[in-house]
Amino acid sequence: MMKIALTKLKRFAADEGGATAIEYALIGSLLSIVIIGAIGALNGSMTGIYEEIQRYIQPALEGSPMPDEE
């Protein structure tokens, strides 16, 4: 009985499956932090681009002349 318990304890100590899962979780969380940071940094520049697009779409929807035609 003691020999079986000792064998199972050695096998449990040698198992690295849990450590691998933790490493993947850390990599995934770091990647998500980087992606969220990049999106936050691009937010200001993207706002300007969308405002420029809206400047042309809004008159087209209303049927009025384009900003360059005024």
Rosetta constraint file for C-alpha pairs under 8 A:
AtomPair CA 1 CA 5 HARMONIC 6.46 0.50
AtomPair CA 2 CA 6 HARMONIC 6.12 0.50
AtomPair CA 3 CA 7 HARMONIC 6.12 0.50
AtomPair CA 4 CA 8 HARMONIC 6.20 0.50
AtomPair CA 5 CA 9 HARMONIC 6.11 0.50
AtomPair CA 6 CA 10 HARMONIC 6.21 0.50
AtomPair CA 7 CA 11 HARMONIC 6.22 0.50
AtomPair CA 8 CA 12 HARMONIC 6.06 0.50
AtomPair CA 9 CA 13 HARMONIC 6.17 0.50
AtomPair CA 10 CA 14 HARMONIC 6.24 0.50
AtomPair CA 11 CA 15 HARMONIC 6.24 0.50
AtomPair CA 16 CA 20 HARMONIC 6.37 0.50
AtomPair CA 17 CA 21 HARMONIC 6.39 0.50
AtomPair CA 18 CA 22 HARMONIC 6.29 0.50
AtomPair CA 19 CA 23 HARMONIC 6.21 0.50
AtomPair CA 20 CA 24 HARMONIC 6.28 0.50
AtomPair CA 21 CA 25 HARMONIC 6.20 0.50
AtomPair CA 22 CA 26 HARMONIC 6.21 0.50
AtomPair CA 23 CA 27 HARMONIC 6.24 0.50
AtomPair CA 24 CA 28 HARMONIC 6.08 0.50
AtomPair CA 25 CA 29 HARMONIC 6.13 0.50
AtomPair CA 26 CA 30 HARMONIC 6.14 0.50
AtomPair CA 27 CA 31 HARMONIC 6.17 0.50
AtomPair CA 28 CA 32 HARMONIC 6.22 0.50
AtomPair CA 29 CA 33 HARMONIC 6.27 0.50
AtomPair CA 30 CA 34 HARMONIC 6.30 0.50
AtomPair CA 31 CA 35 HARMONIC 6.16 0.50
AtomPair CA 32 CA 36 HARMONIC 6.07 0.50
AtomPair CA 33 CA 37 HARMONIC 6.10 0.50
AtomPair CA 34 CA 38 HARMONIC 6.15 0.50
AtomPair CA 35 CA 39 HARMONIC 6.21 0.50
AtomPair CA 36 CA 40 HARMONIC 6.16 0.50
AtomPair CA 37 CA 41 HARMONIC 6.18 0.50
AtomPair CA 38 CA 42 HARMONIC 6.21 0.50
AtomPair CA 39 CA 43 HARMONIC 6.08 0.50
AtomPair CA 40 CA 44 HARMONIC 7.87 0.50
AtomPair CA 42 CA 46 HARMONIC 6.03 0.50
AtomPair CA 43 CA 47 HARMONIC 6.25 0.50
AtomPair CA 44 CA 48 HARMONIC 6.95 0.50
AtomPair CA 45 CA 49 HARMONIC 6.72 0.50
AtomPair CA 46 CA 50 HARMONIC 6.22 0.50
AtomPair CA 47 CA 51 HARMONIC 6.15 0.50
AtomPair CA 48 CA 52 HARMONIC 6.28 0.50
AtomPair CA 49 CA 53 HARMONIC 6.35 0.50
AtomPair CA 50 CA 54 HARMONIC 6.08 0.50
AtomPair CA 51 CA 55 HARMONIC 6.15 0.50
AtomPair CA 52 CA 56 HARMONIC 6.92 0.50
AtomPair CA 53 CA 57 HARMONIC 6.27 0.50
AtomPair CA 54 CA 58 HARMONIC 5.73 0.50
AtomPair CA 55 CA 59 HARMONIC 7.25 0.50
AtomPair CA 55 CA 67 HARMONIC 7.26 0.50
AtomPair CA 56 CA 60 HARMONIC 6.68 0.50
AtomPair CA 56 CA 66 HARMONIC 6.23 0.50
AtomPair CA 56 CA 67 HARMONIC 6.78 0.50
AtomPair CA 57 CA 61 HARMONIC 6.27 0.50
AtomPair CA 58 CA 62 HARMONIC 6.33 0.50
AtomPair CA 59 CA 63 HARMONIC 5.84 0.50
AtomPair CA 59 CA 64 HARMONIC 4.99 0.50
AtomPair CA 59 CA 65 HARMONIC 6.20 0.50
AtomPair CA 59 CA 66 HARMONIC 5.82 0.50
AtomPair CA 59 CA 67 HARMONIC 7.73 0.50
AtomPair CA 60 CA 64 HARMONIC 6.34 0.50
AtomPair CA 60 CA 65 HARMONIC 7.31 0.50
AtomPair CA 60 CA 66 HARMONIC 6.89 0.50
AtomPair CA 65 CA 69 HARMONIC 5.92 0.50
AtomPair CA 65 CA 70 HARMONIC 6.46 0.50
AtomPair CA 66 CA 70 HARMONIC 6.78 0.50
